[in-house]
Amino acid sequence: MGRNLFLSLAAMVALAATAVILLMSPATAATPDSARTKNLDAFAKCLAEKKATMYGAFWCSHCQEQKDLFGASFKYVPYVECAVQGAPRMQTPACAMQGVRRYPTWIFSDGERRDKVQPLADLSKKTGCRLP
């Protein structure tokens, strides 16, 4: 009986550990659903119309975090890649001319700059673009 109880407890611990891993995995993390992502197309296009531009680097985890907020709609956001292919710590002339020092950096039509990941609500407030 002791051995069966031990095996039952071991199975329960394994099951609980699996549940925790599944709950914490990126596949089940909060991601925009397709309806929200589709609705973000208009928001992203509005940012482009308002001349809000994101400067980033392919190796920057915060840049990826910013892109993930838009999901597939990020393709409509004006984006300037600052890292040089083959020399990722070098900066492209376009970013150097803008004086970009941190990633991501947003530059708006009025010249205002904002470093770090920007919540979509903050981008909405700054540009007047409506969120879905």
Buried (B, 14 or more C-beta within 10 A) or exposed (E): EEEEEEEEEEEEEEEEEEEEEEEEEEEEEEEBEEEEBBBBBBBBBBBBEBEBBBBBBEEBEBBBEBBBBBBEBBEBBBBBBBBBEEEEEEBBEEBEEBEBEEBBBBBBEEEEBBBEBBEBEEBBEBBEBEBE
